[in-house]
Amino acid sequence: RSRSLEEIFEARIARDEKIEPKDWMPEKYRQTHIRQMSQHAHSEIIGMLPEGNWITRAPSLRRKAALLAKVQDEAGHGLYLYSACETLGISRDELYEQLHSGKAKYSSIFNYPTITWADIGAIGWLVDGAAIINQVPLCNTSFGPYARAMVRVCKEESFHQRQGYEIMLTLCRGTEEQKAMAQDALNRWWWPSLMMLGPTDAESIHTEQSMKWKLKRKSNDELRQQFIDQTVPQADILGLTIPDPDLKWNEETGHYDFGEIDWDEFWQVVKGHGPCNKERLGARVDAWNNGKWVRDAAMAYAEKNEKRKVA
Ligand code: 3HC
């Protein structure tokens, strides 16, 4: 009996083979990758906005240059991921339309404001820290273009995390006001960073199937626990207090126990009612509209060039 296309596909996944764009794949496998990879790409692009706010306000040329490099990296991550998405049969224009119309999701974490310079340190330290924990397993995801994009992304993320932590270290070794700024930023970014890794495994609708397809290699709760275990000692070195009175080392499990996450806040932000959702989407739509003349000029120039070649 010849094996069905599904059986051949499942056997390939079981052998940890990379699925490439032109290979046969179940329609749902294609759809869930377009879903996750497009949200990932949108997150990178929207993620430029909170930090972009501080490029002109950075306290030194060195900080400005590092932040500029990080924001440019995020743009590049977004473009890699949009390109990887296009290999699954969705156009760049469709992806942009989904974002600009408010239909598409992007990471909840970018809907919070960056109020002081310390937020830039907290974002690099916590948000990029959580991103690395989430993205390292994705280097082994079964879809070839996504896995390969992640290898490059992860290398650049570690620079992002280190420059953020250095900002926090500098502030914590500075004046009382500077240390207070760092503590205030940690207070505001800690819980949203835990939520960034997604709902609990019990609430996660995609985890089971995504694990079967080796898209997701570790569950949301596993990654969240890994992030907490890694980050608490870093806060200790900074001399900062994590804003969770229930946070406690558990000798038996070898992990930190932590307090209840406010999932109502999470779903409110995901549904578009976070502190900055409207501002972030408005900024993207404005940038898209204000850049139309550049796209039109580039197309006109390309067509003229084509004609010249033909003529
Ligand atoms: N923000 C917004 N929506 C979220 C979310 C978050 N933090 N976490 C989960 N969701 C959504 C999911 O998209 C899904 O909704 P959908 O069906 O409409 O797509 C729903 O909540 C249920 O969640 P699941 O856990 O079932 O969904 P996933 O299996 O997709 O897991 C995820 C969520 C862990 C974020 C996974 O999608 C993932 O690993 N994505 C790739 C990494 C990524 O997107 N990171 C975002 C940050 S970008 C970044 O890190 C940039 C860096 O430079 C700072």
Boltz pocket constraint, residues with backbone or C-beta under 6 A from the ligand:
constraints:
  - pocket:
      binder: B
      contacts: [[A, 35], [A, 36], [A, 39], [A, 40], [A, 41], [A, 43], [A, 44], [A, 47], [A, 74], [A, 105], [A, 106], [A, 107], [A, 108], [A, 109], [A, 127], [A, 128], [A, 131], [A, 134], [A, 157], [A, 195], [A, 196], [A, 197], [A, 198], [A, 199], [A, 200], [A, 203], [A, 204], [A, 205], [A, 206], [A, 207], [A, 210], [A, 216], [A, 220], [A, 270]]
      max_distance: 6.0
